[in-house]
Amino acid sequence: MKTVTDVNTVNQLLTYSKQAEAGIHQKAIQMLLGVGNNKKQDSLSISDAARAFQSNQ
């Protein structure tokens, strides 16, 4: 492993680390809220006539 002694390099690494952490948190929030989820869910609608037919059986 390379030892980092340059102050600019350390600052760049810290900035990158903070940005990466913020990105991870943002992605986690999006996952929890379902934001950006382009998967469509199937749905089934049953008409009133079909429900009446089913309940009469």
C-alpha distance matrix in Angstrom:
0.0 3.8 6.5 9.4 12.7 15.1 17.5 18.3 14.8 14.7 18.2 17.5 14.7 17.3 20.1 18.4 17.7 21.3 22.7 21.0 22.4 25.8 25.8 25.2 28.0 30.3 29.9 30.6 33.7 34.9 34.6 36.5 39.2 39.4 38.8 37.9 39.0 41.1 42.3 46.0 47.8 51.0 54.0 57.5 60.6 63.8 67.0 69.6 72.0 69.5 69.0 72.8 73.3 70.7 72.2 75.7 74.8
3.8 0.0 3.8 6.3 9.5 11.7 14.5 15.3 11.9 12.3 15.9 15.3 13.2 16.0 18.6 17.4 17.3 20.8 22.1 21.0 22.6 25.7 26.0 25.9 28.5 30.6 30.6 31.6 34.4 35.6 35.7 37.7 40.1 40.4 39.5 38.5 40.0 42.0 43.5 47.2 49.2 52.5 55.5 59.0 62.0 65.3 68.4 71.1 73.5 71.2 70.7 74.4 75.1 72.6 74.1 77.6 76.9
6.5 3.8 0.0 3.8 6.4 9.3 11.9 13.5 10.7 10.4 14.2 14.5 12.5 14.8 17.8 17.3 17.0 20.1 22.0 21.3 22.6 25.6 26.4 26.4 28.6 30.9 31.3 32.1 34.7 36.2 36.5 38.2 40.6 41.3 40.3 39.6 41.3 43.5 45.1 48.8 50.7 54.1 56.9 60.5 63.4 66.7 69.7 72.3 74.8 72.6 72.0 75.7 76.5 74.0 75.3 78.9 78.3
9.4 6.3 3.8 0.0 3.8 5.9 8.3 9.7 7.1 6.9 10.6 11.1 9.8 12.0 14.7 14.8 14.9 17.7 19.5 19.4 20.8 23.4 24.4 24.9 27.0 29.0 29.8 30.8 33.1 34.6 35.3 37.0 39.1 39.9 38.6 38.0 39.9 42.2 44.0 47.7 49.7 53.2 56.0 59.6 62.3 65.7 68.6 71.1 73.8 71.7 71.1 74.8 75.7 73.4 74.7 78.3 77.8
12.7 9.5 6.4 3.8 0.0 3.8 6.3 8.8 7.6 7.4 10.7 12.1 11.7 13.3 15.9 16.7 17.1 19.4 21.4 21.8 23.0 25.4 26.7 27.4 29.2 31.2 32.3 33.4 35.4 37.0 37.9 39.5 41.4 42.4 41.0 40.5 42.7 44.9 47.0 50.5 52.6 56.1 58.8 62.5 65.1 68.5 71.4 73.8 76.6 74.6 73.9 77.6 78.6 76.3 77.5 81.1 80.8
15.1 11.7 9.3 5.9 3.8 0.0 3.8 5.5 5.3 6.4 8.8 10.0 10.8 12.5 14.4 15.5 16.6 18.6 20.1 21.1 22.6 24.5 25.8 27.0 28.8 30.3 31.6 33.1 34.9 36.2 37.5 39.2 40.8 41.8 40.1 39.4 41.8 43.9 46.2 49.7 52.0 55.5 58.2 61.9 64.4 67.9 70.6 73.1 75.9 74.1 73.5 77.1 78.2 76.0 77.3 80.9 80.7
17.5 14.5 11.9 8.3 6.3 3.8 0.0 3.8 5.4 5.1 6.2 8.6 9.9 10.5 12.2 14.2 15.2 16.5 18.3 19.8 21.0 22.5 24.2 25.6 27.0 28.5 30.2 31.5 33.0 34.6 36.1 37.5 39.0 40.2 38.4 38.0 40.6 42.8 45.3 48.7 50.9 54.5 57.0 60.7 63.1 66.6 69.2 71.6 74.4 72.8 72.0 75.6 76.9 74.8 75.9 79.6 79.5
18.3 15.3 13.5 9.7 8.8 5.5 3.8 0.0 3.8 5.4 5.1 6.1 8.6 9.9 10.5 12.2 14.1 15.3 16.4 18.1 19.9 21.0 22.4 24.2 25.7 26.8 28.4 30.2 31.6 32.8 34.5 36.2 37.4 38.4 36.4 35.7 38.4 40.5 43.0 46.4 48.8 52.4 55.0 58.7 61.0 64.6 67.1 69.6 72.4 70.8 70.2 73.8 75.0 73.1 74.3 77.9 77.9
14.8 11.9 10.7 7.1 7.6 5.3 5.4 3.8 0.0 3.8 5.4 5.0 6.1 8.6 9.8 10.5 12.1 14.2 15.3 16.3 18.2 19.9 20.9 22.3 24.3 25.6 26.7 28.4 30.2 31.4 32.7 34.6 36.1 36.8 35.0 34.3 36.7 38.7 41.1 44.6 46.9 50.5 53.2 56.9 59.4 62.9 65.6 68.1 70.8 69.1 68.5 72.2 73.3 71.2 72.5 76.1 75.9
14.7 12.3 10.4 6.9 7.4 6.4 5.1 5.4 3.8 0.0 3.8 5.4 5.1 6.2 8.6 9.8 10.4 12.3 14.2 15.2 16.4 18.3 19.8 21.0 22.5 24.2 25.6 26.9 28.6 30.2 31.5 33.0 34.6 35.7 34.2 33.8 36.1 38.5 40.7 44.2 46.3 49.9 52.5 56.1 58.6 62.0 64.8 67.2 70.0 68.2 67.5 71.1 72.3 70.1 71.3 74.9 74.8
18.2 15.9 14.2 10.6 10.7 8.8 6.2 5.1 5.4 3.8 0.0 3.8 5.4 5.1 6.1 8.5 9.7 10.5 12.2 14.1 15.3 16.5 18.2 19.9 21.1 22.4 24.2 25.7 27.0 28.5 30.2 31.6 32.9 34.2 32.3 32.0 34.7 37.0 39.5 42.8 45.0 48.7 51.1 54.8 57.1 60.6 63.1 65.5 68.4 66.8 66.0 69.6 70.9 68.9 70.0 73.6 73.7
17.5 15.3 14.5 11.1 12.1 10.0 8.6 6.1 5.0 5.4 3.8 0.0 3.8 5.5 5.1 6.1 8.5 9.9 10.5 12.1 14.1 15.3 16.3 18.2 19.9 20.9 22.3 24.2 25.7 26.8 28.4 30.2 31.5 32.3 30.4 29.7 32.3 34.4 36.9 40.3 42.7 46.3 48.8 52.6 55.0 58.5 61.1 63.5 66.4 64.7 64.1 67.8 68.9 67.0 68.2 71.8 71.8
14.7 13.2 12.5 9.8 11.7 10.8 9.9 8.6 6.1 5.1 5.4 3.8 0.0 3.8 5.5 5.1 6.0 8.6 9.9 10.4 12.1 14.2 15.2 16.3 18.3 19.8 20.9 22.4 24.3 25.6 26.8 28.5 30.2 31.0 29.4 28.9 31.2 33.5 35.7 39.2 41.3 44.9 47.5 51.2 53.7 57.2 59.9 62.4 65.2 63.3 62.7 66.4 67.5 65.3 66.6 70.2 70.0
17.3 16.0 14.8 12.0 13.3 12.5 10.5 9.9 8.6 6.2 5.1 5.5 3.8 0.0 3.8 5.4 5.0 6.1 8.6 9.7 10.5 12.2 14.1 15.2 16.5 18.2 19.9 21.0 22.6 24.3 25.7 27.0 28.6 29.9 28.3 28.3 30.7 33.2 35.5 38.8 40.8 44.5 46.9 50.5 52.9 56.3 59.0 61.3 64.2 62.5 61.6 65.2 66.5 64.4 65.4 69.1 69.1
20.1 18.6 17.8 14.7 15.9 14.4 12.2 10.5 9.8 8.6 6.1 5.1 5.5 3.8 0.0 3.8 5.4 5.2 6.2 8.5 9.9 10.6 12.2 14.2 15.4 16.4 18.3 20.0 21.1 22.5 24.3 25.8 27.0 28.1 26.2 26.0 28.7 31.1 33.6 36.9 39.1 42.8 45.1 48.8 51.1 54.5 57.1 59.4 62.3 60.8 60.0 63.6 65.0 63.0 64.1 67.7 67.8
18.4 17.4 17.3 14.8 16.7 15.5 14.2 12.2 10.5 9.8 8.5 6.1 5.1 5.4 3.8 0.0 3.8 5.5 5.1 6.0 8.5 9.9 10.4 12.2 14.2 15.2 16.3 18.3 19.9 20.9 22.4 24.3 25.7 26.4 24.6 24.0 26.5 28.7 31.1 34.5 36.7 40.4 42.9 46.6 49.1 52.6 55.2 57.7 60.5 58.8 58.2 61.8 63.0 60.9 62.2 65.8 65.7
17.7 17.3 17.0 14.9 17.1 16.6 15.2 14.1 12.1 10.4 9.7 8.5 6.0 5.0 5.4 3.8 0.0 3.8 5.5 5.1 6.1 8.6 9.8 10.5 12.3 14.2 15.3 16.5 18.4 19.9 21.0 22.6 24.4 25.4 24.1 23.9 26.1 28.7 30.8 34.2 36.1 39.7 42.2 45.8 48.3 51.7 54.5 56.8 59.7 57.9 57.1 60.7 61.9 59.7 60.8 64.5 64.4
21.3 20.8 20.1 17.7 19.4 18.6 16.5 15.3 14.2 12.3 10.5 9.9 8.6 6.1 5.2 5.5 3.8 0.0 3.8 5.4 5.1 6.1 8.6 9.9 10.6 12.2 14.2 15.3 16.5 18.3 19.9 21.1 22.5 24.0 22.5 22.7 25.2 27.9 30.2 33.4 35.3 39.0 41.2 44.9 47.1 50.5 53.1 55.3 58.3 56.7 55.8 59.4 60.7 58.6 59.6 63.3 63.4
22.7 22.1 22.0 19.5 21.4 20.1 18.3 16.4 15.3 14.2 12.2 10.5 9.9 8.6 6.2 5.1 5.5 3.8 0.0 3.8 5.4 5.1 6.1 8.6 9.9 10.4 12.2 14.2 15.3 16.4 18.3 20.0 21.0 22.0 20.1 19.9 22.6 25.1 27.6 30.8 32.9 36.7 38.9 42.6 44.9 48.4 50.9 53.3 56.2 54.6 53.9 57.5 58.8 56.9 58.0 61.6 61.7
21.0 21.0 21.3 19.4 21.8 21.1 19.8 18.1 16.3 15.2 14.1 12.1 10.4 9.7 8.5 6.0 5.1 5.4 3.8 0.0 3.8 5.4 5.0 6.2 8.7 9.8 10.5 12.3 14.3 15.3 16.5 18.4 20.0 20.7 19.2 18.8 21.0 23.6 25.7 29.1 31.1 34.8 37.3 41.0 43.4 46.9 49.6 52.0 54.8 53.0 52.4 56.0 57.2 55.0 56.3 59.9 59.8
22.4 22.6 22.6 20.8 23.0 22.6 21.0 19.9 18.2 16.4 15.3 14.1 12.1 10.5 9.9 8.5 6.1 5.1 5.4 3.8 0.0 3.8 5.4 5.1 6.2 8.6 9.9 10.6 12.4 14.2 15.3 16.6 18.4 19.7 18.7 19.0 21.0 24.0 26.0 29.2 30.9 34.6 36.8 40.4 42.8 46.1 48.9 51.1 54.0 52.2 51.3 54.9 56.2 54.0 55.0 58.7 58.7
25.8 25.7 25.6 23.4 25.4 24.5 22.5 21.0 19.9 18.3 16.5 15.3 14.2 12.2 10.6 9.9 8.6 6.1 5.1 5.4 3.8 0.0 3.8 5.4 5.1 6.1 8.6 9.8 10.6 12.3 14.2 15.3 16.5 18.0 16.4 17.0 19.5 22.4 24.7 27.8 29.5 33.3 35.3 38.9 41.1 44.5 47.1 49.2 52.3 50.7 49.8 53.3 54.8 52.7 53.7 57.4 57.6
25.8 26.0 26.4 24.4 26.7 25.8 24.2 22.4 20.9 19.8 18.2 16.3 15.2 14.1 12.2 10.4 9.8 8.6 6.1 5.0 5.4 3.8 0.0 3.8 5.4 5.0 6.1 8.6 9.9 10.5 12.2 14.2 15.3 16.0 14.3 14.2 16.7 19.4 21.7 24.9 26.9 30.6 32.9 36.6 38.9 42.4 45.0 47.4 50.2 48.6 47.9 51.5 52.7 50.8 52.0 55.6 55.6
25.2 25.9 26.4 24.9 27.4 27.0 25.6 24.2 22.3 21.0 19.9 18.2 16.3 15.2 14.2 12.2 10.5 9.9 8.6 6.2 5.1 5.4 3.8 0.0 3.8 5.5 5.1 6.2 8.7 9.9 10.5 12.4 14.3 15.1 14.3 14.5 16.2 19.2 21.0 24.3 25.9 29.5 31.8 35.5 38.0 41.3 44.1 46.4 49.3 47.4 46.6 50.2 51.4 49.2 50.3 54.0 53.9
28.0 28.5 28.6 27.0 29.2 28.8 27.0 25.7 24.3 22.5 21.1 19.9 18.3 16.5 15.4 14.2 12.3 10.6 9.9 8.7 6.2 5.1 5.4 3.8 0.0 3.8 5.4 5.1 6.2 8.6 9.8 10.6 12.3 14.0 13.3 14.5 16.3 19.7 21.5 24.4 25.7 29.4 31.4 34.9 37.2 40.4 43.1 45.2 48.2 46.5 45.4 49.0 50.4 48.2 49.1 52.8 53.0
30.3 30.6 30.9 29.0 31.2 30.3 28.5 26.8 25.6 24.2 22.4 20.9 19.8 18.2 16.4 15.2 14.2 12.2 10.4 9.8 8.6 6.1 5.0 5.5 3.8 0.0 3.8 5.4 5.2 6.2 8.6 9.9 10.6 11.9 10.4 11.4 13.8 17.0 19.2 22.0 23.7 27.4 29.3 33.0 35.1 38.4 41.0 43.2 46.2 44.6 43.8 47.3 48.8 46.8 47.8 51.4 51.7
29.9 30.6 31.3 29.8 32.3 31.6 30.2 28.4 26.7 25.6 24.2 22.3 20.9 19.9 18.3 16.3 15.3 14.2 12.2 10.5 9.9 8.6 6.1 5.1 5.4 3.8 0.0 3.8 5.4 5.0 6.1 8.6 9.9 10.2 9.1 9.5 11.2 14.4 16.3 19.4 21.1 24.8 27.0 30.7 33.1 36.4 39.2 41.6 44.4 42.6 41.9 45.5 46.7 44.7 45.9 49.5 49.5
30.6 31.6 32.1 30.8 33.4 33.1 31.5 30.2 28.4 26.9 25.7 24.2 22.4 21.0 20.0 18.3 16.5 15.3 14.2 12.3 10.6 9.8 8.6 6.2 5.1 5.4 3.8 0.0 3.8 5.4 5.1 6.2 8.6 9.7 10.0 11.4 12.3 15.9 17.1 20.0 21.0 24.7 26.7 30.2 32.6 35.8 38.6 40.8 43.7 41.8 40.8 44.4 45.7 43.4 44.4 48.1 48.1
33.7 34.4 34.7 33.1 35.4 34.9 33.0 31.6 30.2 28.6 27.0 25.7 24.3 22.6 21.1 19.9 18.4 16.5 15.3 14.3 12.4 10.6 9.9 8.7 6.2 5.2 5.4 3.8 0.0 3.8 5.4 5.1 6.1 8.4 8.3 10.6 12.0 15.7 17.2 19.6 20.6 24.3 25.8 29.3 31.3 34.5 37.2 39.1 42.2 40.7 39.5 43.0 44.6 42.5 43.3 47.0 47.3
34.9 35.6 36.2 34.6 37.0 36.2 34.6 32.8 31.4 30.2 28.5 26.8 25.6 24.3 22.5 20.9 19.9 18.3 16.4 15.3 14.2 12.3 10.5 9.9 8.6 6.2 5.0 5.4 3.8 0.0 3.8 5.5 5.1 5.7 4.8 6.8 8.4 12.0 13.8 16.3 17.7 21.4 23.2 26.8 28.9 32.2 34.8 37.0 40.0 38.5 37.6 41.1 42.6 40.7 41.7 45.3 45.6
34.6 35.7 36.5 35.3 37.9 37.5 36.1 34.5 32.7 31.5 30.2 28.4 26.8 25.7 24.3 22.4 21.0 19.9 18.3 16.5 15.3 14.2 12.2 10.5 9.8 8.6 6.1 5.1 5.4 3.8 0.0 3.8 5.5 5.0 6.3 7.9 7.8 11.5 12.4 15.1 16.0 19.7 21.6 25.2 27.6 30.8 33.7 36.0 38.8 36.9 36.0 39.7 40.9 38.7 39.9 43.5 43.5
36.5 37.7 38.2 37.0 39.5 39.2 37.5 36.2 34.6 33.0 31.6 30.2 28.5 27.0 25.8 24.3 22.6 21.1 20.0 18.4 16.6 15.3 14.2 12.4 10.6 9.9 8.6 6.2 5.1 5.5 3.8 0.0 3.8 5.6 7.8 10.5 10.3 14.1 14.6 16.6 16.8 20.4 21.8 25.1 27.3 30.3 33.1 35.0 38.1 36.3 35.0 38.6 40.0 37.8 38.6 42.3 42.5
39.2 40.1 40.6 39.1 41.4 40.8 39.0 37.4 36.1 34.6 32.9 31.5 30.2 28.6 27.0 25.7 24.4 22.5 21.0 20.0 18.4 16.5 15.3 14.3 12.3 10.6 9.9 8.6 6.1 5.1 5.5 3.8 0.0 3.8 5.4 8.9 9.2 12.7 13.7 15.2 15.6 19.2 20.3 23.6 25.4 28.6 31.1 33.0 36.2 34.7 33.5 37.0 38.6 36.7 37.5 41.1 41.6
39.4 40.4 41.3 39.9 42.4 41.8 40.2 38.4 36.8 35.7 34.2 32.3 31.0 29.9 28.1 26.4 25.4 24.0 22.0 20.7 19.7 18.0 16.0 15.1 14.0 11.9 10.2 9.7 8.4 5.7 5.0 5.6 3.8 0.0 3.8 6.4 5.6 9.0 9.9 11.6 12.4 16.1 17.6 21.1 23.2 26.5 29.2 31.4 34.4 32.7 31.9 35.5 36.9 35.0 36.1 39.7 39.9
38.8 39.5 40.3 38.6 41.0 40.1 38.4 36.4 35.0 34.2 32.3 30.4 29.4 28.3 26.2 24.6 24.1 22.5 20.1 19.2 18.7 16.4 14.3 14.3 13.3 10.4 9.1 10.0 8.3 4.8 6.3 7.8 5.4 3.8 0.0 3.8 5.4 8.4 10.6 12.5 14.2 17.9 19.5 23.1 25.0 28.5 30.9 33.2 36.2 34.8 34.1 37.7 39.1 37.5 38.7 42.2 42.6
37.9 38.5 39.6 38.0 40.5 39.4 38.0 35.7 34.3 33.8 32.0 29.7 28.9 28.3 26.0 24.0 23.9 22.7 19.9 18.8 19.0 17.0 14.2 14.5 14.5 11.4 9.5 11.4 10.6 6.8 7.9 10.5 8.9 6.4 3.8 0.0 3.8 5.9 8.9 11.3 13.8 17.5 19.6 23.3 25.5 29.1 31.5 34.2 36.8 35.3 35.1 38.7 39.8 38.3 39.9 43.2 43.5
39.0 40.0 41.3 39.9 42.7 41.8 40.6 38.4 36.7 36.1 34.7 32.3 31.2 30.7 28.7 26.5 26.1 25.2 22.6 21.0 21.0 19.5 16.7 16.2 16.3 13.8 11.2 12.3 12.0 8.4 7.8 10.3 9.2 5.6 5.4 3.8 0.0 3.8 5.6 8.3 10.5 14.2 16.6 20.3 22.7 26.3 29.0 31.7 34.3 32.5 32.3 36.0 36.9 35.2 36.9 40.3 40.3
41.1 42.0 43.5 42.2 44.9 43.9 42.8 40.5 38.7 38.5 37.0 34.4 33.5 33.2 31.1 28.7 28.7 27.9 25.1 23.6 24.0 22.4 19.4 19.2 19.7 17.0 14.4 15.9 15.7 12.0 11.5 14.1 12.7 9.0 8.4 5.9 3.8 0.0 3.8 6.2 9.4 12.7 15.3 19.0 21.4 25.1 27.6 30.6 32.9 31.2 31.4 35.1 35.8 34.4 36.4 39.5 39.5
42.3 43.5 45.1 44.0 47.0 46.2 45.3 43.0 41.1 40.7 39.5 36.9 35.7 35.5 33.6 31.1 30.8 30.2 27.6 25.7 26.0 24.7 21.7 21.0 21.5 19.2 16.3 17.1 17.2 13.8 12.4 14.6 13.7 9.9 10.6 8.9 5.6 3.8 0.0 3.8 6.4 9.7 12.7 16.3 19.2 22.7 25.5 28.6 30.7 28.7 28.9 32.6 33.1 31.5 33.6 36.8 36.5
46.0 47.2 48.8 47.7 50.5 49.7 48.7 46.4 44.6 44.2 42.8 40.3 39.2 38.8 36.9 34.5 34.2 33.4 30.8 29.1 29.2 27.8 24.9 24.3 24.4 22.0 19.4 20.0 19.6 16.3 15.1 16.6 15.2 11.6 12.5 11.3 8.3 6.2 3.8 0.0 3.7 6.6 9.4 13.0 15.6 19.2 21.9 25.0 27.1 25.2 25.6 29.2 29.8 28.4 30.5 33.6 33.5
47.8 49.2 50.7 49.7 52.6 52.0 50.9 48.8 46.9 46.3 45.0 42.7 41.3 40.8 39.1 36.7 36.1 35.3 32.9 31.1 30.9 29.5 26.9 25.9 25.7 23.7 21.1 21.0 20.6 17.7 16.0 16.8 15.6 12.4 14.2 13.8 10.5 9.4 6.4 3.7 0.0 3.8 6.4 10.1 13.0 16.4 19.4 22.4 24.5 22.4 22.5 26.2 26.8 25.1 27.2 30.3 30.2
51.0 52.5 54.1 53.2 56.1 55.5 54.5 52.4 50.5 49.9 48.7 46.3 44.9 44.5 42.8 40.4 39.7 39.0 36.7 34.8 34.6 33.3 30.6 29.5 29.4 27.4 24.8 24.7 24.3 21.4 19.7 20.4 19.2 16.1 17.9 17.5 14.2 12.7 9.7 6.6 3.8 0.0 3.8 6.9 10.2 13.4 16.5 19.7 21.5 19.2 19.6 23.3 23.6 22.0 24.4 27.3 27.1
54.0 55.5 56.9 56.0 58.8 58.2 57.0 55.0 53.2 52.5 51.1 48.8 47.5 46.9 45.1 42.9 42.2 41.2 38.9 37.3 36.8 35.3 32.9 31.8 31.4 29.3 27.0 26.7 25.8 23.2 21.6 21.8 20.3 17.6 19.5 19.6 16.6 15.3 12.7 9.4 6.4 3.8 0.0 3.8 6.6 10.0 13.0 16.1 18.1 16.0 16.3 19.9 20.5 19.1 21.2 24.3 24.3
57.5 59.0 60.5 59.6 62.5 61.9 60.7 58.7 56.9 56.1 54.8 52.6 51.2 50.5 48.8 46.6 45.8 44.9 42.6 41.0 40.4 38.9 36.6 35.5 34.9 33.0 30.7 30.2 29.3 26.8 25.2 25.1 23.6 21.1 23.1 23.3 20.3 19.0 16.3 13.0 10.1 6.9 3.8 0.0 3.8 6.6 9.9 13.0 14.7 12.4 12.8 16.5 16.8 15.5 17.8 20.7 20.8
60.6 62.0 63.4 62.3 65.1 64.4 63.1 61.0 59.4 58.6 57.1 55.0 53.7 52.9 51.1 49.1 48.3 47.1 44.9 43.4 42.8 41.1 38.9 38.0 37.2 35.1 33.1 32.6 31.3 28.9 27.6 27.3 25.4 23.2 25.0 25.5 22.7 21.4 19.2 15.6 13.0 10.2 6.6 3.8 0.0 3.8 6.4 9.6 11.6 9.9 10.4 13.8 14.7 14.0 16.1 18.8 19.5
63.8 65.3 66.7 65.7 68.5 67.9 66.6 64.6 62.9 62.0 60.6 58.5 57.2 56.3 54.5 52.6 51.7 50.5 48.4 46.9 46.1 44.5 42.4 41.3 40.4 38.4 36.4 35.8 34.5 32.2 30.8 30.3 28.6 26.5 28.5 29.1 26.3 25.1 22.7 19.2 16.4 13.4 10.0 6.6 3.8 0.0 3.8 6.6 8.2 6.3 6.7 10.1 10.9 10.4 12.5 15.1 15.9
67.0 68.4 69.7 68.6 71.4 70.6 69.2 67.1 65.6 64.8 63.1 61.1 59.9 59.0 57.1 55.2 54.5 53.1 50.9 49.6 48.9 47.1 45.0 44.1 43.1 41.0 39.2 38.6 37.2 34.8 33.7 33.1 31.1 29.2 30.9 31.5 29.0 27.6 25.5 21.9 19.4 16.5 13.0 9.9 6.4 3.8 0.0 3.8 5.4 5.2 6.3 8.7 9.9 10.7 12.5 14.4 15.9
69.6 71.1 72.3 71.1 73.8 73.1 71.6 69.6 68.1 67.2 65.5 63.5 62.4 61.3 59.4 57.7 56.8 55.3 53.3 52.0 51.1 49.2 47.4 46.4 45.2 43.2 41.6 40.8 39.1 37.0 36.0 35.0 33.0 31.4 33.2 34.2 31.7 30.6 28.6 25.0 22.4 19.7 16.1 13.0 9.6 6.6 3.8 0.0 3.8 5.4 5.0 6.1 8.5 9.8 10.5 12.3 14.5
72.0 73.5 74.8 73.8 76.6 75.9 74.4 72.4 70.8 70.0 68.4 66.4 65.2 64.2 62.3 60.5 59.7 58.3 56.2 54.8 54.0 52.3 50.2 49.3 48.2 46.2 44.4 43.7 42.2 40.0 38.8 38.1 36.2 34.4 36.2 36.8 34.3 32.9 30.7 27.1 24.5 21.5 18.1 14.7 11.6 8.2 5.4 3.8 0.0 3.8 5.4 5.1 6.1 8.6 9.9 10.6 12.6
69.5 71.2 72.6 71.7 74.6 74.1 72.8 70.8 69.1 68.2 66.8 64.7 63.3 62.5 60.8 58.8 57.9 56.7 54.6 53.0 52.2 50.7 48.6 47.4 46.5 44.6 42.6 41.8 40.7 38.5 36.9 36.3 34.7 32.7 34.8 35.3 32.5 31.2 28.7 25.2 22.4 19.2 16.0 12.4 9.9 6.3 5.2 5.4 3.8 0.0 3.8 5.4 5.0 6.1 8.6 9.9 10.9
69.0 70.7 72.0 71.1 73.9 73.5 72.0 70.2 68.5 67.5 66.0 64.1 62.7 61.6 60.0 58.2 57.1 55.8 53.9 52.4 51.3 49.8 47.9 46.6 45.4 43.8 41.9 40.8 39.5 37.6 36.0 35.0 33.5 31.9 34.1 35.1 32.3 31.4 28.9 25.6 22.5 19.6 16.3 12.8 10.4 6.7 6.3 5.0 5.4 3.8 0.0 3.8 5.4 5.1 6.2 8.6 10.2
72.8 74.4 75.7 74.8 77.6 77.1 75.6 73.8 72.2 71.1 69.6 67.8 66.4 65.2 63.6 61.8 60.7 59.4 57.5 56.0 54.9 53.3 51.5 50.2 49.0 47.3 45.5 44.4 43.0 41.1 39.7 38.6 37.0 35.5 37.7 38.7 36.0 35.1 32.6 29.2 26.2 23.3 19.9 16.5 13.8 10.1 8.7 6.1 5.1 5.4 3.8 0.0 3.8 5.4 5.2 6.2 8.9
73.3 75.1 76.5 75.7 78.6 78.2 76.9 75.0 73.3 72.3 70.9 68.9 67.5 66.5 65.0 63.0 61.9 60.7 58.8 57.2 56.2 54.8 52.7 51.4 50.4 48.8 46.7 45.7 44.6 42.6 40.9 40.0 38.6 36.9 39.1 39.8 36.9 35.8 33.1 29.8 26.8 23.6 20.5 16.8 14.7 10.9 9.9 8.5 6.1 5.0 5.4 3.8 0.0 3.8 5.6 5.3 6.6
70.7 72.6 74.0 73.4 76.3 76.0 74.8 73.1 71.2 70.1 68.9 67.0 65.3 64.4 63.0 60.9 59.7 58.6 56.9 55.0 54.0 52.7 50.8 49.2 48.2 46.8 44.7 43.4 42.5 40.7 38.7 37.8 36.7 35.0 37.5 38.3 35.2 34.4 31.5 28.4 25.1 22.0 19.1 15.5 14.0 10.4 10.7 9.8 8.6 6.1 5.1 5.4 3.8 0.0 3.8 5.5 5.5
72.2 74.1 75.3 74.7 77.5 77.3 75.9 74.3 72.5 71.3 70.0 68.2 66.6 65.4 64.1 62.2 60.8 59.6 58.0 56.3 55.0 53.7 52.0 50.3 49.1 47.8 45.9 44.4 43.3 41.7 39.9 38.6 37.5 36.1 38.7 39.9 36.9 36.4 33.6 30.5 27.2 24.4 21.2 17.8 16.1 12.5 12.5 10.5 9.9 8.6 6.2 5.2 5.6 3.8 0.0 3.8 5.5
75.7 77.6 78.9 78.3 81.1 80.9 79.6 77.9 76.1 74.9 73.6 71.8 70.2 69.1 67.7 65.8 64.5 63.3 61.6 59.9 58.7 57.4 55.6 54.0 52.8 51.4 49.5 48.1 47.0 45.3 43.5 42.3 41.1 39.7 42.2 43.2 40.3 39.5 36.8 33.6 30.3 27.3 24.3 20.7 18.8 15.1 14.4 12.3 10.6 9.9 8.6 6.2 5.3 5.5 3.8 0.0 3.8
74.8 76.9 78.3 77.8 80.8 80.7 79.5 77.9 75.9 74.8 73.7 71.8 70.0 69.1 67.8 65.7 64.4 63.4 61.7 59.8 58.7 57.6 55.6 53.9 53.0 51.7 49.5 48.1 47.3 45.6 43.5 42.5 41.6 39.9 42.6 43.5 40.3 39.5 36.5 33.5 30.2 27.1 24.3 20.8 19.5 15.9 15.9 14.5 12.6 10.9 10.2 8.9 6.6 5.5 5.5 3.8 0.0
